[in-house]
Amino acid sequence: MLPRSGDILHVTREASVQFASPILFRVIRVHDWPTYDGWVWLDGYQLNGAGDAVARRSIFVQISGLRRIAGAAEGVRPARTQMRPPDPGRRRNNAARAPRAHSGRASTVTAR
């Protein structure tokens, strides 16, 4: 499985010996750089347990050692922001704005 932008991956020692301590990684970009068969360069963010980005990294890993946790649409956690319901007591009245005054000068171009 070739990772895609937005995927959340569990990267362990199976992907590369440098990951003796596993990490969560959100993919930004998969490079098409020539490399060894079955290996790939990934750009992305290392995530903490809450799913927050803590470091931007480029990693060189074996594709077969990556475990996909979530796709781009699934994500790790729900969004933090929520839409507030409209406040009926607050109104925006654009009609109350005064129109812009025009300088009255006309610019003309005369052809010779």
C-alpha positions as CSV (number, residue, x, y, z in Angstrom):
1,M,0.0,0.0,0.0
2,L,1.6,3.3,-1.1
3,P,0.6,6.0,1.4
4,R,-1.3,9.1,0.2
5,S,-1.4,12.6,1.4
6,G,-3.4,12.9,4.6
7,D,-2.9,9.2,5.7
8,I,-2.1,8.6,9.3
9,L,0.6,5.8,9.6
10,H,2.0,3.8,12.5
11,V,5.7,3.7,11.8
12,T,7.7,1.0,13.6
13,R,11.0,-0.8,13.4
14,E,9.4,-2.9,10.6
15,A,9.5,0.2,8.4
16,S,13.1,1.2,9.4
17,V,15.5,0.5,12.2
18,Q,15.5,4.1,13.3
19,F,12.0,3.7,14.6
20,A,12.7,1.4,17.6
21,S,10.2,3.6,19.4
22,P,7.1,3.7,17.1
23,I,5.6,7.0,16.0
24,L,2.3,8.2,14.5
25,F,2.9,10.1,11.2
26,R,0.6,12.2,9.1
27,V,1.7,12.2,5.4
28,I,2.0,15.5,3.6
29,R,3.8,14.2,0.5
30,V,5.1,11.0,-1.0
31,H,8.3,11.7,-3.0
32,D,8.8,10.1,-6.4
33,W,12.6,10.2,-5.9
34,P,14.4,7.1,-7.2
35,T,15.4,4.8,-4.3
36,Y,15.7,1.1,-3.5
37,D,12.8,-1.2,-4.5
38,G,10.1,-1.1,-1.8
39,W,11.4,2.0,0.0
40,V,10.0,5.5,-0.2
41,W,10.7,9.1,1.2
42,L,7.7,10.6,3.0
43,D,7.2,14.2,4.2
44,G,4.8,14.8,7.1
45,Y,4.2,15.5,10.7
46,Q,5.0,13.3,13.7
47,L,1.9,13.2,15.9
48,N,1.6,12.9,19.7
49,G,-1.0,10.6,21.4
50,A,-3.7,13.3,21.0
51,G,-3.1,13.6,17.3
52,D,-1.4,16.9,17.5
53,A,1.6,17.6,15.1
54,V,4.7,17.9,17.2
55,A,7.5,17.8,14.5
56,R,7.7,18.1,10.8
57,R,9.9,15.2,9.4
58,S,11.1,13.6,6.2
59,I,11.4,9.8,6.7
60,F,12.9,7.0,4.5
61,V,10.9,3.8,5.1
62,Q,10.0,0.4,3.7
63,I,6.4,0.5,2.4
64,S,5.7,-3.0,3.6
65,G,6.5,-2.0,7.2
66,L,3.9,0.8,7.3
67,R,0.6,0.4,9.0
68,R,-2.3,2.7,8.0
69,I,-4.2,3.9,11.0
70,A,-6.6,6.3,9.2
71,G,-7.1,7.8,5.8
72,A,-7.3,11.5,5.0
73,A,-11.1,11.7,5.4
74,E,-11.2,9.6,8.7
75,G,-8.6,11.5,10.7
76,V,-7.4,10.8,14.2
77,R,-9.8,12.9,16.2
78,P,-12.9,15.0,15.7
79,A,-12.4,18.6,14.7
80,R,-11.9,21.0,17.6
81,T,-14.0,23.8,16.3
82,Q,-17.8,23.7,15.9
83,M,-20.2,26.1,14.3
84,R,-22.1,28.2,16.8
85,P,-25.8,28.6,16.3
86,P,-26.7,32.1,15.1
87,D,-27.5,34.6,17.9
88,P,-31.0,36.1,17.2
89,G,-30.1,39.2,19.2
90,R,-27.2,40.1,16.9
91,R,-28.1,41.5,13.5
92,R,-25.9,42.7,10.8
93,N,-27.4,45.6,9.0
94,N,-25.6,46.5,5.8
95,A,-28.3,49.0,4.8
96,A,-27.2,51.4,7.5
97,R,-23.8,51.9,5.9
98,A,-23.4,55.3,4.1
99,P,-22.6,55.1,0.4
100,R,-19.1,56.1,-0.6
101,A,-18.7,59.6,-1.8
102,H,-17.5,60.1,-5.4
103,S,-14.9,62.7,-6.0
104,G,-16.8,64.2,-9.0
105,R,-13.7,64.3,-11.1
106,A,-13.9,62.5,-14.4
107,S,-10.8,61.2,-16.0
108,T,-10.7,61.5,-19.7
109,V,-8.1,60.4,-22.2
110,T,-7.8,62.4,-25.4
111,A,-6.5,60.8,-28.5
112,R,-4.2,62.9,-30.7
